[in-house]
Amino acid sequence: MDLKQLNAFIAVADLRSFSAAATKTGLSQPSLSRLLKQLETDMGVVLIDRYHRPLHLTEAGSFFYDKISTILTEIDTVTSMTQRLSAPSSVLNIGFVPSVLYGLLPEIIATLKQFSPDIDVNLKDISSYQQMDALKSGEIDIGFGRFAHQDPWIQQILLRHERYVVALPKSHPLANVRKQRLIDLANNRLILYHQTHLPVSSTVTTETGTQSSDKLSTNRVNRAATHEAASSEPITEPLLHLFAQYGISPFITTTVSDLQVALGLVAAGEGITLVPASLQTVRTEQISYQRLVHENVTSPIYLHTLKDFVHPKIPDLLTAIYHVYEQRGITYRQQNFVSQA
């Protein structure tokens, strides 16, 4: 058994076609077929049912695919890390989620270049979830994201928590209410836009201090709390999770592809949404942004990189981040990444 055989098997298993797999691997079909036959002979197991179109994996083949694909991914990750450790790039590739770009990221990058004029920075718009694979492949060296991830290859630090604000159409009855409560927003259409969901289920706790004395609002809280207590489905959508923390279930929701679309719908009067405070400069002609009274309704900002390889320019980036926080009067706890290589 060797890597050529394993990669040939993975290609066929992924594409369910010898001809497509041959094209992907750059091998001729006879060579690809021979590698697979050698692998099956060495293992004494039939991995692919060749009598169906498209091709099917046998039960043993499915089991082997699940296990060996993870191992091959780790081999690729280790190879990429070793290459980068041997010859670190002078370019710092930074991944970010769009909401961070509307905040302090441009100021941080400008500060970084002031402190290190020779640095070459490459920015890439990429979701929190996709950043994990991008770090392993070497596509990015560090990422700004909004979600905590449990990955043995990745280390994270929490930079800070950013307050959510409610985005309402300018014509909305609550558009000029300066301090908003989630309970008062529950009868609206809530527009959901997160592509990454929370990795853990929410714990529903009702904050009595924020409940309305209005009978309808109280009934809504009680119904939501009863529903969640009886439901076995975890709430992993971030905005629904925030409402659930207060025992509230929004009346109706709409899910869209990204944050910009969500704000477009708000501007058109099609609903409301919650966004990090840094977004409150977007579409201000049509949207009213108002503060929420709940101090714990926040969106965290994480910085993550590989555990075993920390790009030599990352300490400079952290210095720039904390410098900007100090200039802005933002509370933070200084942290550093630790290279375990």
C-alpha positions in Angstrom: 0.0 0.0 0.0 1.4 3.4 -1.0 0.2 7.0 -1.4 -0.3 6.6 -5.2 -2.7 3.8 -4.6 -4.5 5.7 -1.8 -4.8 8.8 -3.9 -6.1 6.8 -6.8 -8.8 5.2 -4.6 -9.8 8.6 -3.2 -10.2 10.1 -6.6 -12.4 7.3 -7.9 -14.4 7.3 -4.6 -15.0 11.1 -4.9 -15.9 11.1 -8.6 -17.4 7.6 -9.0 -15.8 7.4 -12.5 -12.5 5.9 -13.7 -12.3 8.3 -16.6 -13.0 11.4 -14.4 -10.5 10.2 -11.8 -7.9 9.5 -14.4 -8.2 13.1 -15.6 -8.0 14.5 -12.1 -4.9 12.5 -11.2 -3.2 12.8 -14.5 -3.0 9.1 -14.9 -4.1 6.9 -17.8 -7.2 4.7 -17.0 -5.2 1.5 -17.2 -2.7 2.9 -14.7 -5.4 4.0 -12.4 -7.2 0.7 -12.6 -4.0 -1.2 -11.9 -3.2 0.9 -8.8 -6.7 0.2 -7.4 -6.4 -3.5 -8.1 -3.0 -3.6 -6.4 -4.5 -1.8 -3.4 -7.4 -4.3 -3.2 -5.1 -7.3 -3.6 -2.8 -6.0 -0.9 -5.7 -5.5 1.5 -7.5 -8.7 0.5 -10.7 -6.6 0.2 -13.0 -5.4 -2.7 -13.3 -1.7 -2.2 -15.2 -0.7 -5.4 -18.3 -2.3 -7.0 -17.4 -2.0 -10.7 -20.6 -3.4 -12.0 -22.8 -0.4 -11.3 -22.8 3.0 -13.1 -22.0 5.3 -11.5 -19.5 3.2 -9.5 -20.4 2.3 -6.0 -18.2 1.7 -3.0 -18.6 -1.6 -1.2 -19.4 -1.5 2.5 -15.7 -2.1 3.2 -14.8 0.6 0.7 -17.1 3.2 2.4 -15.5 2.4 5.7 -12.0 2.7 4.3 -12.8 5.9 2.5 -14.1 7.6 5.6 -10.9 6.7 7.6 -8.2 7.0 4.9 -9.4 10.4 3.6 -8.9 11.9 7.1 -5.4 10.5 7.2 -4.5 11.8 3.8 -5.8 15.2 4.7 -3.5 15.2 7.7 -0.6 14.1 5.6 -1.2 17.0 3.2 -1.5 19.4 6.1 1.8 18.2 7.7 3.5 18.4 4.3 2.3 22.0 3.8 3.3 23.0 7.3 6.8 21.5 6.9 7.3 23.4 3.7 6.2 26.7 5.2 8.4 26.1 8.3 11.4 25.4 6.1 10.9 28.6 4.0 8.4 31.0 5.5 6.8 33.4 3.0 7.4 37.1 3.4 3.7 37.7 2.6 1.2 37.6 5.5 -2.0 36.1 4.1 -5.0 37.2 6.2 -8.5 35.7 6.0 -11.4 37.7 7.3 -15.2 37.6 7.5 -16.9 40.6 5.8 -18.3 42.0 9.1 -14.8 42.5 10.4 -13.9 44.5 7.3 -16.5 47.1 8.3 -14.9 47.4 11.7 -11.4 48.1 12.7 -9.6 45.7 10.2 -8.6 48.5 7.7 -7.2 50.6 10.6 -5.3 47.6 12.0 -3.7 46.9 8.6 -2.8 50.5 8.1 -1.2 50.5 11.6 0.6 47.3 10.8 2.2 48.8 7.7 3.2 51.9 9.7 5.0 49.7 12.2 6.5 47.3 9.6 6.8 49.2 6.3 8.4 46.2 4.6 5.5 43.9 5.2 3.4 42.5 2.3 -0.2 41.8 3.3 -2.7 39.8 1.2 -6.4 40.0 2.4 -8.9 37.3 1.5 -12.7 37.3 2.2 -13.5 33.9 3.6 -16.0 32.5 6.1 -15.1 31.4 9.6 -15.6 27.8 8.8 -13.6 27.8 5.5 -10.7 29.5 7.3 -9.9 26.3 9.1 -9.1 24.4 5.8 -7.5 27.5 4.4 -5.1 27.6 7.3 -4.2 24.0 6.9 -3.6 24.3 3.1 -1.5 27.4 3.5 -4.0 29.6 1.6 -4.0 31.9 4.7 -1.7 32.3 7.6 -4.1 33.8 10.0 -7.9 34.5 10.1 -10.3 36.9 11.7 -13.6 35.1 12.4 -16.7 35.3 14.5 -16.9 31.7 15.8 -14.9 29.4 18.1 -13.7 26.2 16.5 -12.5 23.0 18.1 -9.8 21.7 15.8 -6.6 19.9 16.8 -4.6 21.8 14.2 -5.8 25.3 15.1 -5.2 27.7 18.0 -7.4 30.7 18.7 -7.4 33.8 20.8 -10.5 35.9 21.6 -9.8 39.5 20.7 -12.9 41.1 22.0 -16.7 41.1 22.1 -18.6 43.5 19.8 -22.1 44.5 20.8 -25.0 43.7 18.4 -27.3 46.4 17.3 -30.8 46.0 15.8 -31.2 47.1 12.1 -34.8 48.3 11.4 -36.3 50.0 8.3 -36.5 53.7 8.8 -40.3 53.5 8.6 -40.6 50.9 11.4 -42.5 52.0 14.5 -39.5 51.2 16.7 -37.0 52.9 14.4 -36.4 55.8 16.8 -36.4 53.8 20.1 -32.9 54.3 21.4 -32.8 51.2 23.7 -34.3 48.1 22.2 -35.3 44.8 23.9 -35.4 41.5 22.2 -38.8 40.8 23.5 -40.2 43.8 21.7 -38.6 42.6 18.4 -40.1 39.1 18.5 -43.2 39.9 16.5 -41.1 41.0 13.5 -39.7 39.0 10.6 -36.1 38.2 11.7 -33.7 37.9 8.8 -31.0 35.3 9.3 -27.7 35.5 7.4 -25.0 33.4 9.1 -23.5 30.7 7.0 -21.6 29.2 10.0 -23.6 27.9 12.9 -22.6 27.5 16.6 -20.9 24.2 17.4 -22.9 23.7 20.6 -26.6 23.9 21.5 -27.9 26.9 23.3 -29.0 27.0 26.9 -32.3 28.8 27.3 -32.3 31.1 30.3 -34.9 33.8 30.8 -33.8 37.1 32.1 -36.7 38.4 34.1 -35.4 42.0 34.2 -35.9 42.4 30.4 -39.3 40.8 30.1 -42.2 43.1 29.2 -45.1 43.4 31.5 -47.4 43.3 28.5 -49.5 40.1 28.5 -48.7 39.3 24.9 -45.0 39.6 25.5 -45.1 37.5 28.6 -47.1 34.8 26.9 -44.6 34.7 24.0 -41.7 34.2 26.5 -43.5 31.4 28.3 -44.5 29.7 25.0 -40.9 29.9 23.7 -39.4 28.6 26.9 -41.9 25.7 27.0 -41.2 24.9 23.3 -37.4 24.9 23.8 -37.6 22.8 27.0 -39.6 20.2 25.0 -37.5 20.3 21.9 -34.5 18.0 21.4 -33.1 20.1 18.5 -30.2 22.3 19.5 -30.4 26.0 18.5 -27.2 26.6 16.6 -28.2 29.6 14.3 -26.4 32.5 16.0 -29.2 35.0 16.0 -31.9 32.5 17.1 -29.4 31.5 19.9 -29.4 35.1 21.2 -33.2 35.2 21.3 -33.3 31.8 23.0 -31.0 32.9 25.8 -34.0 35.1 26.9 -36.6 32.4 26.3 -37.8 34.1 23.1 -38.7 32.6 19.8 -39.1 35.1 16.9 -42.5 35.0 15.2 -41.2 34.4 11.7 -37.7 34.1 10.1 -36.2 34.4 6.6 -32.7 33.0 5.8 -30.6 34.7 3.1 -27.1 34.0 1.7 -25.1 36.8 3.5 -25.2 39.9 5.6 -25.3 42.3 2.7 -28.5 40.7 1.4 -30.0 40.8 4.9 -29.4 44.5 5.2 -30.8 45.0 1.7 -34.0 43.3 2.8 -34.1 45.5 5.9 -33.7 48.6 3.7 -36.6 47.4 1.6 -38.8 47.0 4.7 -38.9 43.2 4.6 -37.8 42.6 8.2 -35.3 43.3 10.8 -32.0 41.8 11.8 -29.1 42.0 14.3 -25.6 43.0 13.2 -22.3 43.8 14.9 -22.1 47.5 15.8 -19.4 48.1 13.2 -22.0 47.6 10.5 -24.2 50.5 11.5 -22.7 52.8 8.9 -24.2 50.7 6.1 -27.3 51.9 4.2 -28.0 54.6 6.8 -30.5 56.3 4.4 -32.9 53.4 4.7 -31.9 51.7 7.9 -32.1 52.8 11.5 -29.6 51.1 13.9 -30.4 51.1 17.5 -28.6 49.8 20.6 -29.9 46.7 22.5 -30.2 46.9 26.3 -28.8 43.4 26.7 -25.1 43.7 27.5 -24.4 40.0 26.7 -25.9 40.1 23.2 -22.5 40.3 21.5 -20.6 38.9 18.6 -17.1 37.7 19.5 -14.1 38.3 17.2 -11.5 35.5 17.2 -8.1 35.3 15.7 -6.9 31.9 14.7 -3.8 30.3 13.2 -2.0 26.9 13.1 -0.8 25.4 16.4 2.5 24.2 14.9 3.4 27.1 12.7 3.0 30.8 13.6 4.0 33.1 10.7 6.9 35.3 11.8 4.8 38.5 11.1 1.9 37.5 13.3 3.4 39.1 16.5 3.6 42.4 14.5 -0.1 42.0 13.6 -1.1 41.5 17.3 0.9 44.6 18.3 -1.0 46.6 15.7 -4.4 45.2 16.9 -3.7 46.1 20.5 -2.4 49.5 19.6 -5.6 50.3 17.7 -7.7 49.0 20.7 -5.8 51.3 23.0 -6.3 54.2 20.7 -10.0 53.5 20.6 -10.3 52.9 24.3 -11.4 49.3 23.8 -11.0 46.9 26.7 -9.0 43.8 25.9 -6.8 41.2 27.5 -3.5 40.9 25.7 -2.7 37.4 24.4 -0.1 35.8 22.2 0.0 32.7 20.0 2.5 30.0 21.0 4.4 28.1 18.3 4.7 24.5 19.2 7.0 23.6 16.3 
